[in-house]
Amino acid sequence: MIGAKHKLFIKKLNTLLVVTLLGIVSFGCGKQKEPPEGSIKVYYVNSEETGIISDDYVLNAGMEDADAAIAELMEVLRTMPDRLQYEAPISDSNELISYTLKDKLLTLNFGAGYMELGRTIEILDRAAIVRTFTQLDSVDYVSFQIDGAPLTDHYGNIVGNMSADTFINNVGNEINTYEKVQLKLYFATKEGNRLSPVYRSVVYNSNISMERLAVEQIINGPNTDIVFPSISKDTKIKSVNVKDGVCYIDFDNGFLSPVDNVTAEAAIYSIVNTVTELPAVNKVAFSVNGEDSFTFMDFLISGQYERNLDIVD
């Protein structure tokens, strides 16, 4: 007869063998599938519209025929998946009208509808397109045009030629490094002489400072009819810097354009109160085209401004 201790030893040994076999099976199943030979990665926007994802694709045209390869990839980037697990970066919203290839620069010309894309989805679409095409030996850079005119960013600067590296913020941080934050924004009341706070959730590129993001949201205006824009939408930010608790904001001349019946005090403090909600900022200093003393609606603006809650409803 087998003793109790012997039985216990055999039971432990069998358990150890089972665990070992499971580990081997798990290790084998965990191996990543090798991409097909001769394939490239085609990039799409994920269904949450927070990043880009890739899928291995074998070019039927091959890599040697540049025009055929580009035309084939354009069709692939237009195709929406049946299960909607990702979004095609070229669609009816950003219709591609034409393209040219010269000296390894691929220029894509989109229709006017491209400008209606949201800021985040536009960056992600552009990243997916550029990173797909620059894998071709015949393409080093990609340039975007809108109805034949160069694409400009949110600040009016020409975007220019882009490579895959354009969409890497820092080492190890890809374009899909996006975060979500809730901001407390101050906009003008209907009378234009007071402010009212609203909360807004924003998905933003983590490479953008929170101070700049907050000012951009004020420029974009409210997305509700209970408050009203406080500064001109034509305003462009030239720079935003924070030092020793002071946020220095430099605007272009668009900032000087008044908005309907909004007073100078309401306009200024819509920005001051919004930015000082952020933990690193206690005061705000303004400048226009580098001039830190200027006239705004017959008021002289200079120095540093602290939060003013007396103007808030």
C-alpha positions in Angstrom: 0.0 0.0 0.0 1.1 3.5 -0.7 1.5 5.6 2.5 -0.3 8.9 3.0 3.0 10.9 2.7 3.7 9.1 -0.6 0.3 10.0 -1.9 0.7 13.6 -0.9 4.1 13.7 -2.7 2.6 12.3 -5.9 -0.3 14.8 -5.7 2.1 17.7 -5.4 4.2 16.4 -8.2 1.2 16.1 -10.5 0.1 19.6 -9.6 3.6 20.9 -10.4 3.5 19.2 -13.8 0.1 20.7 -14.6 1.3 24.2 -13.7 4.4 23.8 -15.7 2.5 22.6 -18.8 0.0 25.5 -18.4 3.0 27.9 -18.3 4.4 26.4 -21.5 1.0 26.6 -23.3 0.5 30.2 -22.1 4.0 31.1 -23.3 3.4 29.6 -26.7 0.0 31.3 -27.0 1.5 34.6 -25.9 3.9 34.8 -28.9 3.1 37.6 -31.2 2.2 36.7 -34.7 4.8 37.6 -37.3 3.6 40.1 -39.9 3.3 38.7 -43.4 6.4 38.9 -45.6 6.6 42.2 -47.5 3.8 43.9 -45.5 3.7 47.4 -44.2 1.6 48.9 -41.4 -1.5 50.8 -42.3 -2.6 53.3 -39.6 -6.2 54.1 -38.6 -7.9 56.2 -35.8 -9.2 54.1 -33.0 -12.9 54.0 -32.4 -12.6 56.2 -29.3 -10.8 58.9 -31.4 -8.0 59.1 -28.8 -5.1 57.5 -30.7 -4.0 55.7 -33.8 -3.6 51.9 -34.3 -2.0 49.9 -37.1 -2.8 46.8 -39.1 -0.4 44.8 -41.2 -1.1 45.0 -44.9 0.5 43.4 -48.0 0.6 45.7 -51.0 -0.8 44.0 -54.1 1.0 46.6 -56.2 4.3 46.0 -54.5 6.8 48.7 -53.3 8.4 49.3 -56.7 5.5 50.9 -58.5 5.1 54.1 -56.5 1.9 55.4 -58.2 0.2 52.0 -58.0 1.2 51.6 -54.3 0.0 55.1 -53.4 -3.4 54.6 -55.2 -3.9 51.3 -53.5 -3.1 52.7 -50.0 -5.5 55.6 -50.6 -8.3 53.1 -51.1 -7.3 51.1 -48.0 -7.3 54.3 -45.9 -10.8 55.1 -47.2 -12.2 51.7 -46.2 -14.2 51.5 -43.0 -14.1 48.1 -41.2 -17.3 46.1 -40.9 -17.1 45.9 -37.1 -16.2 49.6 -36.7 -13.2 48.7 -34.4 -11.4 51.7 -36.0 -12.0 54.7 -38.3 -10.7 55.3 -41.8 -8.6 58.5 -41.8 -9.8 59.4 -45.3 -13.5 59.9 -45.6 -16.3 62.0 -47.1 -15.6 64.6 -44.4 -12.0 65.0 -45.6 -12.3 64.1 -49.2 -9.0 63.7 -51.1 -9.2 65.5 -54.4 -5.8 64.9 -55.9 -2.2 64.1 -55.2 1.3 64.6 -56.7 4.6 62.9 -56.0 7.9 64.7 -56.7 11.3 64.2 -55.3 9.9 61.9 -52.6 7.5 64.5 -51.4 3.8 63.3 -51.6 1.4 66.3 -51.7 -2.2 65.5 -50.8 -4.9 68.0 -51.8 -8.1 67.8 -49.8 -11.4 69.5 -50.2 -12.7 72.4 -48.1 -14.6 70.0 -45.8 -11.2 69.1 -44.3 -11.3 72.3 -42.3 -14.5 71.2 -40.6 -12.8 68.3 -38.8 -12.4 68.7 -35.0 -8.9 69.6 -33.9 -8.1 66.2 -32.2 -9.5 64.0 -35.0 -7.7 66.2 -37.6 -4.3 65.6 -35.9 -5.0 61.8 -35.6 -6.2 61.5 -39.3 -3.1 63.4 -40.4 -0.8 61.2 -38.3 -2.4 58.0 -39.6 -2.0 59.2 -43.2 1.6 60.4 -42.9 2.8 57.4 -41.0 1.3 55.0 -43.6 2.6 56.7 -46.7 6.2 57.4 -45.4 6.8 53.7 -45.2 7.0 53.6 -49.0 10.6 53.9 -50.4 9.3 56.6 -52.8 7.9 58.8 -50.0 10.1 60.6 -47.4 7.7 63.5 -46.6 4.0 64.2 -47.0 2.4 67.7 -47.4 -1.2 68.6 -47.0 -3.1 71.2 -49.0 -6.7 72.5 -48.8 -8.1 73.4 -52.2 -4.6 74.0 -53.4 -3.5 76.1 -50.4 -1.0 74.9 -47.8 -2.6 73.5 -44.6 -2.3 75.8 -41.6 -2.5 74.9 -37.9 -4.8 76.4 -35.2 -2.5 79.4 -34.9 -2.4 80.2 -38.6 1.1 78.7 -39.2 1.8 76.6 -42.3 2.1 73.0 -41.2 4.7 72.2 -44.0 6.3 68.8 -44.9 5.7 66.0 -42.4 7.5 62.7 -41.8 6.7 59.9 -39.4 8.8 61.6 -36.7 6.6 64.7 -36.8 4.0 62.7 -34.7 6.3 61.7 -31.9 6.1 64.2 -29.0 9.0 62.9 -26.9 11.0 59.7 -26.9 8.6 56.8 -26.2 5.5 59.1 -26.5 3.5 58.4 -29.6 0.7 60.6 -31.1 -1.9 58.7 -29.1 -0.6 60.2 -25.9 -3.9 62.0 -25.2 -5.5 62.9 -21.9 -8.8 64.1 -20.7 -9.2 67.0 -18.3 -12.1 69.1 -16.9 -11.6 72.8 -17.1 -13.5 75.6 -15.3 -13.9 78.4 -17.9 -15.3 81.9 -17.5 -17.4 83.4 -20.2 -19.4 86.6 -20.5 -23.0 86.9 -19.4 -25.7 88.1 -21.8 -25.3 91.7 -20.5 -21.5 91.5 -21.3 -20.3 93.1 -18.1 -20.1 90.0 -15.8 -18.8 86.5 -16.0 -20.3 83.1 -15.4 -18.3 79.8 -15.0 -18.9 76.6 -17.0 -17.2 73.3 -16.9 -15.9 71.6 -20.0 -14.2 68.2 -20.5 -11.4 68.4 -23.1 -9.4 65.6 -24.7 -6.0 67.2 -25.4 -2.5 66.3 -26.6 -0.3 66.0 -23.4 2.4 67.9 -25.2 0.3 71.1 -24.9 0.5 73.1 -21.6 -2.6 73.3 -19.5 -2.4 77.1 -19.5 -2.4 77.3 -23.3 -5.2 74.8 -23.5 -7.3 76.8 -21.2 -6.8 80.0 -23.2 -7.6 78.2 -26.4 -10.9 77.1 -24.9 -11.8 80.7 -24.1 -11.0 81.7 -27.7 -13.1 78.8 -29.1 -16.0 80.2 -27.1 -18.8 78.5 -25.2 -20.7 75.5 -26.4 -23.9 76.5 -24.6 -26.4 79.3 -24.9 -26.3 80.3 -21.3 -23.0 82.2 -21.6 -21.4 84.1 -24.4 -18.0 84.6 -26.1 -15.7 87.0 -24.2 -12.9 87.6 -26.7 -12.7 87.5 -30.5 -12.4 84.1 -32.2 -9.8 85.8 -34.5 -7.4 85.9 -31.6 -4.3 83.9 -32.0 -1.9 82.9 -29.3 1.8 83.7 -30.0 3.2 82.3 -26.7 2.2 81.2 -23.2 4.8 80.8 -20.5 4.6 80.4 -16.7 7.3 81.6 -14.3 7.1 82.1 -10.6 3.3 81.7 -10.5 2.8 84.3 -13.3 1.3 83.2 -16.7 2.6 85.4 -19.5 0.3 85.4 -22.5 1.3 87.1 -25.8 -1.5 87.6 -28.4 -1.6 88.9 -31.9 -3.7 91.9 -33.0 -6.8 89.8 -33.1 -7.1 90.1 -29.4 -7.8 93.8 -29.6 -11.1 93.3 -31.5 -14.0 93.8 -29.1 -16.9 91.2 -29.0 -20.4 92.7 -29.1 -21.3 94.3 -25.8 -18.6 92.6 -23.7 -16.7 95.1 -21.5 -12.9 95.2 -21.3 -13.0 94.1 -17.7 -15.1 91.1 -18.5 -12.9 90.1 -21.4 -9.7 90.4 -19.4 -11.0 88.6 -16.4 -12.5 85.8 -18.4 -8.9 84.8 -19.2 -7.4 85.7 -15.8 -10.1 83.8 -13.8 -9.8 80.8 -16.1 -6.1 80.5 -16.0 -5.7 81.1 -12.3 -7.9 78.1 -11.7 -4.8 76.1 -12.6 -2.6 75.2 -9.7 0.6 76.7 -11.1 -0.8 80.2 -11.8 -1.6 83.0 -9.3 -1.4 86.0 -11.7 -1.7 86.7 -15.5 0.3 89.2 -17.5 -0.8 90.2 -21.1 1.1 91.4 -24.1 0.2 92.0 -27.8 2.9 91.3 -30.3 5.4 91.4 -27.5 4.2 94.8 -26.2 3.3 94.4 -22.5 1.6 97.8 -22.3 -1.3 98.4 -24.8 -4.7 99.9 -25.1 -7.7 97.6 -25.1 -11.1 99.2 -25.7 -9.9 102.5 -24.4 -8.3 100.9 -21.3 -4.6 100.7 -20.6 -3.6 97.1 -20.0 -0.2 96.5 -18.2 1.2 94.7 -15.3 -0.1 91.5 -13.6 -3.7 90.6 -12.9 -5.1 88.5 -10.0 -8.3 86.6 -9.9 -11.4 88.8 -9.6 -14.5 86.9 -8.3 -16.5 90.1 -7.7 -17.3 90.1 -11.4 -18.6 86.5 -11.3 -22.3 85.6 -11.0 
